[in-house]
Amino acid sequence: MADSKRYYITTPIYYASGDLHIGHSYTTLAADAISRYKRLRGYDVFFLTGTDEHGLKIQRKAESLGKEPKEFVDEIVAKIKELWRTLEITYDGFIRTTDEQHVQTVQWVFQKLFDNQDIYKKNYESWYCVGCESFFTETQARAFPDMVCPDHGKPLERVQEESYFFRLSKYQDRLLQYIESHPDFIQPVSRRNEVVQFVKSGLEDLCISRTSFDWGIRVPFDPSSVVYVWIDALTNYISAMGYPHDRERFEKWWPADVHLIGKEILRFHAVIWPILLMALDLPLPKQVFAHGWLNLGGKKMSKTMGNVVDPIELTRKYGLDAVRYFVLREVPFGADGDYTEDALVARINSDLANDLGNLAYRTLTMVKKFSGGLVPAPGREEEADRAFRDKCVTLKGRVEKELDALHLSSALEEIMAVVGAANKYIDTASPWDLAKTNDSRLGTVLYGLCECLRIVSQLLRPFMVRTPGLIWSSLGMPESIDNADWDSAGTWGVCKEGQVTRRGKPLFPRIEDKEQEAEPVDRPAGQSPVTGSQEKAEGLEPSAASTPRPRASTDQPIGTINIEEFRKVDLRVATVLTCSRIKGADKLYRLEIDLGTEQTQIVAGIAVFYSPEELVGKQIVVVKNLEPAVIRGVKSNGMLLAAKSGNELTVLTVDRKIPNGTRIS
């Protein structure tokens, strides 16, 4: 296979001091999604993960339990592998720093660096955090309140011993030149800028051995010293590929295409690791991608701090695909995400039950009712049908663009936008009305919805394990989705007339065991939450049971009011100051508005119709005296006015500048 079709991706190797949490799972799930995607694109993939098993922290933990360190880490590693099996992580290699092959590589690397005079010995005294396995200068240590590590909540320890040092400072200018000439080497850009500033501030030589404990790899020419954890750990990326003894294997896979890491270990991977490779005269990885954290209540999850969430328990409670979807959707590119159980339930109910699950259930119900359960032949076509088809066919390209940039959350957002468009398409096309008049367009609409579901199921394969296959088989596809060509997701007409569909149960029944706050989204009639039982008219025609609260835009007469009743509605002109999405609600914006005498905020379900940039600076019309409401945890003090026609929605604005707060009468 050509070199261009090889892809080597790594996660960090996780410290085997305790069970992993959902934050660790995010990195591995992200790498798994990327690996699945690359395999679907025809790449020969090697996905490496593993465990970092040496160091003082593990030695102390084992001693406290009356166990040998190796016995202790063996138990932890077994639990980690069980976690990855539960999450169906498709790794190709699992490396342990206690593996004999890795030990030999680390000792070989240490000897080579020493022979090249990149390592020297001196007495060393510094502050040290056992939890971080990191040293701190006097200035850095005293910047921490009470000399306590902010990440682990434990006092720093004073360490004094004779150690070996690596000449990190020698390569400072070379590293800086490399980063500046390879703009994609460190991503996202904010992390790259952080590393550049750190390197420019000056690099100090690095302590790479310890004598105060013995649980580690022995320095080959000095058995009284063990190799410091970061030299040990970082070398796993090449030891797993056979370096230096298996040159054929190493040259096949190295350099890595991407090291996927959490932002807290960026400097180790973007400073120490590339300099080590430079000293070994080896190519640097193509990219180091530092993602944000999946926090808990706004704080980083930490085994030491005890604020962790067990992904196995989440999977048992909510299902594998729901957990995978939430984790990969919730952390935007380059930023942090936040886990709460309420946020997880909201994602399941909104994205998976209301949108994806409801689309599948409604479509297959209509095929059963109007076409005898068989995929129909397309008939008469209108412009709306062509526009919907184009949106579906071009989805693959948009998803690939986001995945190639490792924007996993954005790729899922693109998919769910088409799912939302499909639900709107049902309501505007009104298949139930077409059926009443025997309009041949009914076949066009139903066929288009089946094709949309097929395309969505294919594009969800990197993210979800079971759901894509369930959708695929429910459409009566003749072969397994595992054999489906990825590129067919960019074509139209794969579903064949006469395929026997099967509706089955809803994919994601709503979770009703927690009270959910109302979401004022302009949800199309008939697109009510699926609870596992059939809705009025099997979810087909709009009905009172499935229609949301009265909307501003309606074709139905609402009767007359007198002038006094109208005067009770306080309509004001306001300027939009800021506009931002509400976390966990793809259709909702939070708008800060200026009403002249005050500034306040409102929530509006218009995110599918406007970008934030289109709204900021506009003068809009709002109902000022509407009773406040809390929507997805955000207080809304009013409501903007908008007009909706078919698939289009227009926010009411004024045609010339007028003072904010002006009353409309």
Disulfide bonds with the S-S distance in Angstrom:
none
